[in-house]
Amino acid sequence: MKLVQGYAPGIRQYHAWNEVYLEGKGWITMDVTTDAQYIRAGLAVNPWKDRSLYRAAASF
């Protein structure tokens, strides 16, 4: 797992999210910050995000 910082869809400020490496799939983007809002509202979420919508400024 790695922490990535940059810009995410629907978030106006600098943001951080995680990426998890899955064998055979590569790096998968997860953003629990945005998921938490949907879960609190009782909505279902897909934990895997569209990586092309996230713009990394730096990764660790």
C-alpha positions in Angstrom: 0.0 0.0 0.0 1.1 3.5 -0.6 0.0 7.0 0.2 -0.6 9.4 -2.7 -1.1 13.1 -2.5 -2.6 15.4 -5.1 -6.0 16.2 -6.5 -9.1 14.1 -6.5 -12.5 14.5 -8.3 -15.0 16.5 -6.3 -12.5 17.8 -3.8 -11.3 21.4 -4.2 -8.2 21.2 -2.0 -5.1 19.2 -1.9 -6.0 15.6 -0.9 -4.5 12.2 0.0 -5.6 8.7 -0.9 -4.2 5.2 -0.8 -3.2 2.9 -3.6 -3.0 -0.9 -3.1 -1.0 -3.3 -5.3 -3.0 -6.4 -6.3 -1.2 -9.2 -8.1 -2.4 -9.3 -11.7 -4.1 -5.9 -11.5 -1.4 -3.5 -10.5 -2.0 -0.4 -8.4 -5.7 0.2 -7.4 -6.9 3.5 -6.1 -8.9 3.7 -2.9 -10.3 6.9 -1.4 -11.8 6.3 2.0 -12.3 10.0 2.7 -14.9 10.3 -0.1 -16.4 6.9 0.7 -17.1 7.9 4.3 -19.5 10.6 3.2 -21.5 8.1 1.1 -21.5 5.4 3.8 -22.8 8.0 6.4 -25.6 8.8 4.0 -26.5 5.0 3.8 -25.3 4.7 0.2 -23.3 1.8 -1.2 -19.7 2.5 -2.4 -17.3 0.9 -4.7 -13.9 0.9 -2.9 -11.9 0.9 -6.2 -11.8 4.3 -7.9 -11.1 5.3 -11.4 -7.4 6.1 -11.3 -7.6 8.4 -14.3 -9.7 10.9 -12.3 -6.9 11.3 -9.7 -3.9 13.5 -10.3 -0.9 12.7 -8.1 1.5 15.5 -7.1 3.8 13.3 -5.0 3.6 9.7 -3.8 5.3 7.9 -0.9 
